[in-house]
Amino acid sequence: MPDTEQARIQSQALPLTDQVWLDPLLERIGDARYVLLGEASHGTADYYQVRDVLTRRLIE
């Protein structure tokens, strides 16, 4: 596979199809003081659902 930006992104990407899939993401976040959540998928119900669950878990 060629070493392209797309290949690098795909190698680091995580599926976000279930709450359990947030565990590796939260492990990567660790004890970061700030976590920025973008709006790349603005307007989709899936994005807002994942963002809601992620935000709640970060606060906990």
N, CA, C and O atoms as a Tinker XYZ file with bonds, in Angstrom:
   240  protein
     1  N      0.853000   -1.184000    0.000000    73     2
     2  CA     0.000000    0.000000    0.000000    64     1     3
     3  C      0.895000    1.241000    0.000000    63     2     4     5
     4  O      1.807000    1.333000    0.821000    81     3
     5  N      0.659000    2.178000   -0.884000    73     3     6
     6  CA     1.484000    3.379000   -0.929000    64     5     7
     7  C      1.310000    4.203000    0.343000    63     6     8     9
     8  O      0.236000    4.221000    0.943000    81     7
     9  N      2.367000    4.874000    0.739000    73     7    10
    10  CA     2.351000    5.686000    1.951000    64     9    11
    11  C      1.755000    7.055000    1.642000    63    10    12    13
    12  O      2.475000    8.043000    1.497000    81    11
    13  N      0.448000    7.096000    1.546000    73    11    14
    14  CA    -0.252000    8.340000    1.257000    64    13    15
    15  C     -0.922000    8.855000    2.527000    63    14    16    17
    16  O     -1.034000    8.134000    3.518000    81    15
    17  N     -1.357000   10.084000    2.486000    73    15    18
    18  CA    -2.083000   10.649000    3.629000    64    17    19
    19  C     -3.328000    9.829000    3.930000    63    18    20    21
    20  O     -3.647000    9.594000    5.096000    81    19
    21  N     -4.026000    9.397000    2.909000    73    19    22
    22  CA    -5.216000    8.576000    3.101000    64    21    23
    23  C     -4.874000    7.262000    3.795000    63    22    24    25
    24  O     -5.607000    6.833000    4.687000    81    23
    25  N     -3.798000    6.626000    3.414000    73    23    26
    26  CA    -3.393000    5.368000    4.035000    64    25    27
    27  C     -3.038000    5.583000    5.497000    63    26    28    29
    28  O     -3.380000    4.755000    6.342000    81    27
    29  N     -2.357000    6.685000    5.812000    73    27    30
    30  CA    -2.020000    6.976000    7.211000    64    29    31
    31  C     -3.277000    7.208000    8.042000    63    30    32    33
    32  O     -3.374000    6.734000    9.174000    81    31
    33  N     -4.234000    7.934000    7.482000    73    31    34
    34  CA    -5.491000    8.177000    8.200000    64    33    35
    35  C     -6.234000    6.872000    8.419000    63    34    36    37
    36  O     -6.726000    6.613000    9.517000    81    35
    37  N     -6.320000    6.045000    7.377000    73    35    38
    38  CA    -7.027000    4.771000    7.501000    64    37    39
    39  C     -6.375000    3.865000    8.537000    63    38    40    41
    40  O     -7.072000    3.118000    9.225000    81    39
    41  N     -5.066000    3.917000    8.660000    73    39    42
    42  CA    -4.386000    3.056000    9.626000    64    41    43
    43  C     -4.645000    3.489000   11.063000    63    42    44    45
    44  O     -4.507000    2.686000   11.987000    81    43
    45  N     -5.017000    4.741000   11.258000    73    43    46
    46  CA    -5.271000    5.261000   12.601000    64    45    47
    47  C     -6.759000    5.414000   12.915000    63    46    48    49
    48  O     -7.129000    5.665000   14.062000    81    47
    49  N     -7.601000    5.266000   11.911000    73    47    50
    50  CA    -9.036000    5.492000   12.083000    64    49    51
    51  C     -9.668000    4.414000   12.958000    63    50    52    53
    52  O     -9.254000    3.256000   12.940000    81    51
    53  N    -10.674000    4.817000   13.720000    73    51    54
    54  CA   -11.418000    3.887000   14.556000    64    53    55
    55  C    -12.884000    3.910000   14.150000    63    54    56    57
    56  O    -13.452000    4.984000   13.955000    81    55
    57  N    -13.505000    2.742000   14.020000    73    55    58
    58  CA   -14.942000    2.737000   13.730000    64    57    59
    59  C    -15.704000    3.197000   14.973000    63    58    60    61
    60  O    -15.320000    2.859000   16.093000    81    59
    61  N    -16.754000    3.946000   14.790000    73    59    62
    62  CA   -17.543000    4.436000   15.921000    64    61    63
    63  C    -18.978000    3.975000   15.759000    63    62    64    65
    64  O    -19.900000    4.784000   15.651000    81    63
    65  N    -19.153000    2.664000   15.745000    73    63    66
    66  CA   -20.469000    2.094000   15.497000    64    65    67
    67  C    -21.206000    1.704000   16.775000    63    66    68    69
    68  O    -22.394000    1.384000   16.734000    81    67
    69  N    -20.514000    1.731000   17.896000    73    67    70
    70  CA   -21.110000    1.309000   19.163000    64    69    71
    71  C    -20.339000    1.991000   20.283000    63    70    72    73
    72  O    -19.205000    2.424000   20.078000    81    71
    73  N    -20.938000    2.089000   21.461000    73    71    74
    74  CA   -20.259000    2.739000   22.582000    64    73    75
    75  C    -18.947000    2.057000   22.946000    63    74    76    77
    76  O    -18.008000    2.718000   23.391000    81    75
    77  N    -18.873000    0.744000   22.761000    73    75    78
    78  CA   -17.658000    0.000000   23.083000    64    77    79
    79  C    -16.496000    0.485000   22.215000    63    78    80    81
    80  O    -15.342000    0.458000   22.645000    81    79
    81  N    -16.802000    0.925000   21.000000    73    79    82
    82  CA   -15.752000    1.387000   20.095000    64    81    83
    83  C    -15.124000    2.688000   20.576000    63    82    84    85
    84  O    -14.080000    3.091000   20.063000    81    83
    85  N    -15.733000    3.345000   21.541000    73    83    86
    86  CA   -15.141000    4.568000   22.086000    64    85    87
    87  C    -13.995000    4.263000   23.054000    63    86    88    89
    88  O    -13.178000    5.140000   23.334000    81    87
    89  N    -13.924000    3.043000   23.563000    73    87    90
    90  CA   -12.880000    2.691000   24.533000    64    89    91
    91  C    -11.472000    2.958000   24.009000    63    90    92    93
    92  O    -10.691000    3.600000   24.711000    81    91
    93  N    -11.106000    2.495000   22.807000    73    91    94
    94  CA    -9.751000    2.794000   22.318000    64    93    95
    95  C     -9.518000    4.298000   22.135000    63    94    96    97
    96  O     -8.417000    4.795000   22.370000    81    95
    97  N    -10.554000    5.008000   21.720000    73    95    98
    98  CA   -10.422000    6.459000   21.558000    64    97    99
    99  C    -10.176000    7.115000   22.913000    63    98   100   101
   100  O     -9.318000    7.989000   23.033000    81    99
   101  N    -10.915000    6.704000   23.921000    73    99   102
   102  CA   -10.730000    7.261000   25.262000    64   101   103
   103  C     -9.361000    6.891000   25.826000    63   102   104   105
   104  O     -8.769000    7.670000   26.572000    81   103
   105  N     -8.854000    5.708000   25.477000    73   103   106
   106  CA    -7.500000    5.339000   25.890000    64   105   107
   107  C     -6.473000    6.262000   25.249000    63   106   108   109
   108  O     -5.509000    6.667000   25.898000    81   107
   109  N     -6.676000    6.596000   23.974000    73   107   110
   110  CA    -5.758000    7.524000   23.301000    64   109   111
   111  C     -5.821000    8.915000   23.922000    63   110   112   113
   112  O     -4.806000    9.603000   24.027000    81   111
   113  N     -7.016000    9.322000   24.330000    73   111   114
   114  CA    -7.184000   10.638000   24.947000    64   113   115
   115  C     -6.484000   10.683000   26.296000    63   114   116   117
   116  O     -5.903000   11.701000   26.670000    81   115
   117  N     -6.543000    9.568000   27.024000    73   115   118
   118  CA    -5.867000    9.485000   28.317000    64   117   119
   119  C     -6.376000   10.527000   29.291000    63   118   120   121
   120  O     -7.584000   10.712000   29.434000    81   119
   121  N     -5.463000   11.205000   29.957000    73   119   122
   122  CA    -5.846000   12.215000   30.946000    64   121   123
   123  C     -5.679000   13.635000   30.401000    63   122   124   125
   124  O     -5.364000   14.568000   31.139000    81   123
   125  N     -5.897000   13.771000   29.097000    73   123   126
   126  CA    -5.777000   15.095000   28.471000    64   125   127
   127  C     -6.703000   16.090000   29.153000    63   126   128   129
   128  O     -7.840000   15.768000   29.496000    81   127
   129  N     -6.207000   17.279000   29.339000    73   127   130
   130  CA    -7.010000   18.316000   29.988000    64   129   131
   131  C     -8.089000   18.850000   29.050000    63   130   132   133
   132  O     -9.183000   19.200000   29.493000    81   131
   133  N     -7.784000   18.912000   27.766000    73   131   134
   134  CA    -8.733000   19.417000   26.774000    64   133   135
   135  C     -8.907000   18.395000   25.655000    63   134   136   137
   136  O     -7.943000   17.770000   25.214000    81   135
   137  N    -10.142000   18.235000   25.205000    73   135   138
   138  CA   -10.456000   17.391000   24.064000    64   137   139
   139  C    -11.352000   18.217000   23.152000    63   138   140   141
   140  O    -12.420000   18.668000   23.566000    81   139
   141  N    -10.922000   18.414000   21.917000    73   139   142
   142  CA   -11.688000   19.215000   20.967000    64   141   143
   143  C    -12.504000   18.296000   20.064000    63   142   144   145
   144  O    -11.970000   17.365000   19.460000    81   143
   145  N    -13.786000   18.566000   19.982000    73   143   146
   146  CA   -14.679000   17.772000   19.141000    64   145   147
   147  C    -15.097000   18.627000   17.956000    63   146   148   149
   148  O    -15.734000   19.667000   18.125000    81   147
   149  N    -14.741000   18.190000   16.767000    73   147   150
   150  CA   -15.034000   18.963000   15.563000    64   149   151
   151  C    -16.442000   18.750000   15.055000    63   150   152   153
   152  O    -17.224000   17.991000   15.628000    81   151
   153  N    -16.745000   19.425000   13.983000    73   151   154
   154  CA   -18.064000   19.360000   13.361000    64   153   155
   155  C    -17.965000   18.843000   11.934000    63   154   156   157
   156  O    -18.730000   19.277000   11.072000    81   155
   157  N    -17.048000   17.935000   11.665000    73   155   158
   158  CA   -16.819000   17.453000   10.302000    64   157   159
   159  C    -18.059000   16.795000    9.705000    63   158   160   161
   160  O    -18.270000   16.848000    8.494000    81   159
   161  N    -18.862000   16.189000   10.534000    73   159   162
   162  CA   -20.084000   15.530000   10.048000    64   161   163
   163  C    -21.307000   16.297000   10.522000    63   162   164   165
   164  O    -22.327000   15.705000   10.875000    81   163
   165  N    -21.197000   17.587000   10.528000    73   163   166
   166  CA   -22.258000   18.462000   11.034000    64   165   167
   167  C    -23.617000   18.093000   10.438000    63   166   168   169
   168  O    -23.774000   17.946000    9.226000    81   167
   169  N    -24.581000   17.953000   11.329000    73   167   170
   170  CA   -25.938000   17.739000   10.869000    64   169   171
   171  C    -26.390000   16.294000   10.825000    63   170   172   173
   172  O    -27.579000   16.042000   10.630000    81   171
   173  N    -25.486000   15.327000   10.997000    73   171   174
   174  CA   -25.920000   13.931000   10.945000    64   173   175
   175  C    -26.301000   13.453000   12.340000    63   174   176   177
   176  O    -25.648000   13.790000   13.327000    81   175
   177  N    -27.350000   12.674000   12.403000    73   175   178
   178  CA   -27.805000   12.136000   13.687000    64   177   179
   179  C    -26.741000   11.234000   14.297000    63   178   180   181
   180  O    -26.559000   11.228000   15.515000    81   179
   181  N    -26.039000   10.476000   13.465000    73   179   182
   182  CA   -24.986000    9.588000   13.965000    64   181   183
   183  C    -23.907000   10.377000   14.691000    63   182   184   185
   184  O    -23.468000    9.988000   15.773000    81   183
   185  N    -23.484000   11.475000   14.101000    73   183   186
   186  CA   -22.439000   12.298000   14.720000    64   185   187
   187  C    -22.888000   12.797000   16.085000    63   186   188   189
   188  O    -22.143000   12.694000   17.059000    81   187
   189  N    -24.090000   13.331000   16.164000    73   187   190
   190  CA   -24.559000   13.886000   17.427000    64   189   191
   191  C    -24.735000   12.806000   18.486000    63   190   192   193
   192  O    -24.511000   13.065000   19.668000    81   191
   193  N    -25.128000   11.613000   18.090000    73   191   194
   194  CA   -25.269000   10.518000   19.041000    64   193   195
   195  C    -23.906000   10.121000   19.612000    63   194   196   197
   196  O    -23.757000    9.964000   20.824000    81   195
   197  N    -22.922000    9.962000   18.740000    73   195   198
   198  CA   -21.582000    9.600000   19.196000    64   197   199
   199  C    -20.995000   10.719000   20.047000    63   198   200   201
   200  O    -20.384000   10.454000   21.082000    81   199
   201  N    -21.173000   11.965000   19.622000    73   199   202
   202  CA   -20.640000   13.097000   20.384000    64   201   203
   203  C    -21.268000   13.157000   21.776000    63   202   204   205
   204  O    -20.582000   13.458000   22.753000    81   203
   205  N    -22.557000   12.876000   21.870000    73   203   206
   206  CA   -23.235000   12.881000   23.164000    64   205   207
   207  C    -22.637000   11.834000   24.096000    63   206   208   209
   208  O    -22.320000   12.129000   25.248000    81   207
   209  N    -22.486000   10.615000   23.596000    73   207   210
   210  CA   -21.932000    9.534000   24.415000    64   209   211
   211  C    -20.480000    9.844000   24.794000    63   210   212   213
   212  O    -20.087000    9.661000   25.946000    81   211
   213  N    -19.694000   10.306000   23.836000    73   211   214
   214  CA   -18.310000   10.632000   24.106000    64   213   215
   215  C    -18.187000   11.741000   25.145000    63   214   216   217
   216  O    -17.380000   11.641000   26.069000    81   215
   217  N    -18.976000   12.785000   24.998000    73   215   218
   218  CA   -18.940000   13.898000   25.954000    64   217   219
   219  C    -19.289000   13.419000   27.356000    63   218   220   221
   220  O    -18.624000   13.790000   28.323000    81   219
   221  N    -20.304000   12.615000   27.470000    73   219   222
   222  CA   -20.697000   12.092000   28.797000    64   221   223
   223  C    -19.585000   11.254000   29.420000    63   222   224   225
   224  O    -19.306000   11.368000   30.614000    81   223
   225  N    -18.960000   10.420000   28.612000    73   223   226
   226  CA   -17.875000    9.587000   29.144000    64   225   227
   227  C    -16.665000   10.410000   29.526000    63   226   228   229
   228  O    -15.991000   10.092000   30.506000    81   227
   229  N    -16.371000   11.468000   28.773000    73   227   230
   230  CA   -15.251000   12.342000   29.126000    64   229   231
   231  C    -15.516000   13.054000   30.446000    63   230   232   233
   232  O    -14.604000   13.217000   31.257000    81   231
   233  N    -16.743000   13.474000   30.664000    73   231   234
   234  CA   -17.091000   14.172000   31.903000    64   233   235
   235  C    -16.992000   13.216000   33.096000    63   234   236   237
   236  O    -16.545000   13.601000   34.177000    81   235
   237  N    -17.410000   11.981000   32.885000    73   235   238
   238  CA   -17.336000   10.990000   33.973000    64   237   239
   239  C    -15.904000   10.744000   34.349000    63   238   240
   240  O    -15.629000    9.945000   35.244000    81   239
